[in-house]
Amino acid sequence: MLPFYLLTLAATIQAHNLLPGSCNFESNTCGYTSDPDFTSWTLHKDGRFVSVEAAVSDNQEDQIGADGRPQRETSGVLLSPALEQGEWSCLRLVYQISGSGSLEVLQSTEGKSFDRPLWSSQAPSDSWVISSMDLQNTTEPYTVVIEGKPGPSTGSSVAVFEIHISPGYCLDCDFEESHLCGYRNQWNANVNWYVGGGGHLMYVDSIYAKTFKEVAKLVSSMTTVPMSGCLSFQYQRSEERGNMFSVFTRDRLGQYQELWRAGSENQNDWSGTLEEWIPVQVELKAPYSVQVVFEVSFNSARGGRVAVDDISFSPEFCSTDTEPTFDPSIANCDFESGFCRYSQEQMIGSSWRRVSVKPNIFRNGDHTTGAGYFLLAHSWLSPLSGYVSRLIGPTLPGNMKYCLRFYFSLRGFNQTDQALAVYLQQGSSQERIWTQGEKSRGIWITTDITFQTSKPAKVVFVSTCKSFWDCGSVALDDISLSLGDCELTEGSVLPTLPGQCDFEAGLCGYTQDKQSDSGDWELRRGPTPTSYTGPRADHSTGFGYYLHMEASPMLSGQSMRLLSRPLRGSRGPQCLSFYYHMYGSGTGQLSVHLHKDGEGALLWKLSGEQSVAWLRATVEYRSDIQHQIVFEATRGSSVRSDIAIDDITFESGPCPVTKTEAPVGSSNDIE
């Protein structure tokens, strides 16, 4: 028998129940075609794969972007034939990234403006790698989009060896195929999972165990969509006193959560002949990406053996008594339409007030749009010199881990630890899980809090004012709650849509227009160098990066342009959203253009000083062919003409209808 950890992907995937869209590229591309707007994929008949390779150029004057990287980019887009699969299926991709580069798989559905990202990787390898991704059931025809981007270094390439689409979930496996459904052994020097039973099961034996608590792990591929339901499998186990058999989930941070542990079955030893399998069903709730880990630990070489087979997943829970997966979005609120599900203790003079500030050059508005609503507690105009404001959230289920995110802004507090704190209220007990430690800066700052509930609980925002001389104002906005650790939710399960950028990790594929620019957009953190112009902080977090035009070295009327990466066209409307900052007495103009077929069209523009706050703009447009979005900033009449942008996003259109301005309400309170 061949040890599982020695299995390679040199052989092609062989399966009996392949669905349309599968291809091994032996003699043709099975209906897959290259998008003509991008670099073509090449079919290598001898090697049975398709690839896209880095462009070779002798030109030493390749443009360099603001992040110091070459602007030239090779990108190949491979499109499947139209697929109609109403049931859930699993796509397995055998691929290789040589040198440097990236590979992304998306799902393009008719009538949708943007492709839905399924999976991506930037990890190079010396051999073929297999990855699995679930294709959710849909009634609409769709196309699988595979985008390969080899890096700029010589010899870099991205290749696809085989595409395998089969019915069912990616967690399902009967271990009858050579790829073992993406399950792999986590190698151990002494104990490992092996293929047994003529290639129809997985087993691990203690015979080579040398130390106490030798551990063998059989690990599934990482899930790519939220999954809740029933995980089923069957197993055999001998010498239960000499081993421990458990099933866990493992998230991207390496954190384990036990789902099930085998008890004492009084099962007889087995050798060679496999019979009397024990079926198991266990509830699986995975709102974020996890791997399923089958783990066996042995106490000695006499710890026996364990076998596993017929793993399957169902979206129906194993028991009708199982609580449905909790929707954490009930705790989300941007306060644009009220207090949502938040409430207050009715105490005189201590309430949080819902206010708005009209865009102006003196006072910040809300975080959501710059012109909407937020909550405000404690102002210098309050009739009381000391009190406590408590904002109470909805009830959250117990025995779960959550990530709470919100934005706050402080002004005038001398003792910031009392300005704003967050408590977890469980029954009659109350535990403080966060307190403000930053100095008052009068800007919107975000914070993430990971917390665990042991029983049903409520999140409570508390602001305390003990003395008039120590107090100022505290503002609260854009509260959101998700399941799992905050480090897991910082990067979503799936990659972001092309063109989206918060500039925290660079330019996200955006490039400078070197041919017609008078200067370059600059990444900046904190305030700009010129007083009375530009933002004091970014919009995303309050301490991150944004992109801005520094007006000081430029002349009036000069401009700079920022180009998006080439974006695929779509039939439906598309909605571009971004935040802009135009503060300064000499502010010029910011405009957005659509470039396609060598021509440009103006989509949006704004001139002159607007506000000291970040404001949100939404732009709806259509383009059924490849195109680029261009941001152009033009210097105004003086050095107080800095313009900044942040948090660019693209969504399927049409754009939602929003108010461009909000009425003034208690506008003096935040300042």
Helices and strands as residue ranges (DSSP letters): G 4-6, E 33-34, E 42-44, E 49-53, E 76-79, E 89-98, E 101-109, E 116-121, E 129-135, E 142-150, E 157-167, G 180-182, E 184-186, E 193-196, E 201-205, G 206-208, E 214-219, E 227-237, G 240-242, E 243-251, E 256-261, E 278-286, E 290-298, E 305-314, G 328-331, E 343-344, E 353-356, E 373-377, E 387-392, E 400-411, H 416-419, E 421-426, E 429-435, E 445-453, E 458-465, G 468-470, E 473-483, H 486-490, E 511-512, E 522-525, E 545-549, E 559-563, E 570-582, E 589-596, E 599-607, E 615-623, E 628-634, E 643-652
